[in-house]
Each structure stands twice: as structure tokens, then as C-alpha cells.
Amino acid sequence: MASSPILIVGIVGSLREPSYTRMAVCIALAGAAERGAATKLIDLREYRLPFCDGSGKEDVGFPDVLRLREEVAAAHGVILGTPDYHGSFSGVLKNALDLMGFNEFGGKVMGLVGVAGGALGTVNALNDLRKVGRSLHAWVIPQQAAVPQAWKHFDDTGRLDDPEYETRLREVGQEVARFATLLNSDEVRHFLDLWEQAMPNPGGEGR
Ligand SMILES: Cc1cc2nc3c(=O)[nH]c(=O)nc-3n(C[C@H](O)[C@H](O)[C@H](O)COP(=O)(O)O)c2cc1C
């Protein structure tokens, strides 16, 4: 159905080791794999990135900027994972996103997952991230998953004690893969071609 194999990447917005965010992103990616997607974990700990200074020259002396951009640009869908930091998503993740833009995210399906130390979870962090996804022109899916009190629910191997959290994380990955497959299907491409050939403003002449 799709014109090329679907690739979903998961970006881990925590540099900590061990990271519950990383564990959550891995589970979401497993969900994407269940839908037949190839997956890749992008662990920002493994990238030496500068702060985005708006110059557009951040890649000078930092080849990992180009590596990150290329890896995300190659994906059909993206899962962003963040810890809750002071009621929002992490600066590490924001900086990585600021080093990229429409080239990497425009028209892509995006899913959001988060973890928190506290009981309230990451609702605000994920809502903030949703706005950023919109500004990057990504299609942010309505499903999202959060694990509050992550220290209590994950074990050392990344397994969750609560099947409901596990299911929700997997569902985010499954939905990202499902919509990425749909968006990249030959049938949808054909439909979009027809759409683009349509009159710019049907019935609107002379008004
Ligand atoms: C700077 C900072 C701010 C944090 N703020 C919050 C917060 O507002 N609410 C909360 O529930 N947890 C907060 N936490 C706890 C983290 O969400 C928690 O430790 C989480 O597991 C970190 O993700 P990680 O395991 O992937 O590094 C904060 C942690 C740090 C380091």
C-alpha cells in the first residue's frame, strides 16, 4: 500500500541515565513495530548538539546536527518523548526541535508520550508539545500517553507494572504508524494529486 517502507523515529527528550522517558519511547516504538513499521530510537544523549542561536549555522563544528536532521527527515512519523520539567516539556527536547523545522516535521504524523516524577503526570507538558508540533506543521495525533510517578511504575528493565500504561504507550506508536502508512499510501497520494489539480476556489469566480 505504501510507496516506501514506513519508518517511525522516537526522540528521547531526557539525557538522564537511566531514563524513564527512554523506556516510554521504546514501548511506543514497539507499538509502531506491531503495525509493521521500521523503528529507530533517537537518544539525544548520543548527539553532541549546540544551543540553537537562530543563526542557521549551528551545524558548523557540530556534525550531529546534520545527523539528527537527516535521521528525522528520513522518517514518515515521529514520536516525541519528554519528562515533565517544572510543568512543561524538557529544554533538551525543545532545543533539538529548534535545531530542526518544517523540513524534518512538515506533513509528518507525530505522537506524544511523557513521564513525570509526580502524581499529576505530564498533561501540561504534552499540551505544550502539541502546540509546538502544530508550529512544526506536523499532524499531532489526539492519542497521547503519560506515566505519572514513573519511578514507581517502571522496573530497571523498562517494564511497566500497570498494563493500562503499557497499552496507552503502545497505542500511541500504533496510531502514529497507522496514520503514517495512510498518509504515504499510493491511494492517498493519488487523491492528493487530484486535489491539487482541482480549481483553486471552485465556484468562487467573480466574487
Ligand atoms: C528540572 C526538573 C524539573 C522537574 N519538574 C517536575 C514537575 O514539575 N513535575 C513532576 O511531576 N516531575 C518533575 N520532575 C521529575 C521528572 O519528571 C522525573 O524525574 C522523570 O522521571 C524524569 O524523566 P527521565 O527519567 O526520563 O529523566 C522534574 C525533574 C527535573 C530534573
The ligand as a Tripos MOL2 file, in Angstrom:
@<TRIPOS>MOLECULE
LIG
   31    33     1     0     0
SMALL
NO_CHARGES

@<TRIPOS>ATOM
      1 C1         14.4390   20.1530   36.3830 C.3       1 LIG1
      2 C2         13.3970   19.1480   36.7460 C.ar      1 LIG1
      3 C3         12.1020   19.5520   36.9210 C.ar      1 LIG1
      4 C4         11.1110   18.6280   37.2340 C.ar      1 LIG1
      5 N1          9.8240   19.0590   37.3660 N.ar      1 LIG1
      6 C5          8.8400   18.1740   37.6130 C.ar      1 LIG1
      7 C6          7.4980   18.6120   37.6880 C.ar      1 LIG1
      8 O1          7.1660   19.7850   37.5640 O.2       1 LIG1
      9 N2          6.5420   17.6750   37.9180 N.ar      1 LIG1
     10 C7          6.8430   16.3410   38.0770 C.ar      1 LIG1
     11 O2          5.9330   15.5360   38.2620 O.2       1 LIG1
     12 N3          8.1220   15.9020   37.9940 N.ar      1 LIG1
     13 C8          9.1170   16.7830   37.7580 C.ar      1 LIG1
     14 N4         10.4220   16.3570   37.6560 N.ar      1 LIG1
     15 C9         10.7090   14.9160   37.7980 C.3       1 LIG1
     16 C10        10.8540   14.2360   36.4340 C.3       1 LIG1
     17 O3          9.6880   14.3900   35.6520 O.3       1 LIG1
     18 C11        11.1170   12.7410   36.6320 C.3       1 LIG1
     19 O4         12.2980   12.5800   37.4010 O.3       1 LIG1
     20 C12        11.2390   11.9900   35.3410 C.3       1 LIG1
     21 O5         11.3380   10.6290   35.6120 O.3       1 LIG1
     22 C13        12.4770   12.4130   34.5460 C.3       1 LIG1
     23 O6         12.4920   11.7310   33.3280 O.3       1 LIG1
     24 P1         13.6980   10.7350   32.9500 P.3       1 LIG1
     25 O7         13.6150    9.5820   33.8850 O.co2     1 LIG1
     26 O8         13.4100   10.3410   31.5530 O.co2     1 LIG1
     27 O9         14.9580   11.5130   33.0790 O.co2     1 LIG1
     28 C14        11.4340   17.2650   37.3750 C.ar      1 LIG1
     29 C15        12.7630   16.8510   37.2090 C.ar      1 LIG1
     30 C16        13.7380   17.7700   36.8980 C.ar      1 LIG1
     31 C17        15.1560   17.3050   36.7190 C.3       1 LIG1
@<TRIPOS>BOND
     1     1     2 1
     2     2     3 ar
     3     2    30 ar
     4     3     4 ar
     5     4     5 ar
     6     4    28 ar
     7     5     6 ar
     8     6     7 ar
     9     6    13 1
    10     7     8 2
    11     7     9 ar
    12     9    10 ar
    13    10    11 2
    14    10    12 ar
    15    12    13 ar
    16    13    14 ar
    17    14    15 1
    18    14    28 ar
    19    15    16 1
    20    16    17 1
    21    16    18 1
    22    18    19 1
    23    18    20 1
    24    20    21 1
    25    20    22 1
    26    22    23 1
    27    23    24 1
    28    24    25 2
    29    24    26 1
    30    24    27 1
    31    28    29 ar
    32    29    30 ar
    33    30    31 1
@<TRIPOS>SUBSTRUCTURE
     1 LIG1         1 GROUP 0 **** ****
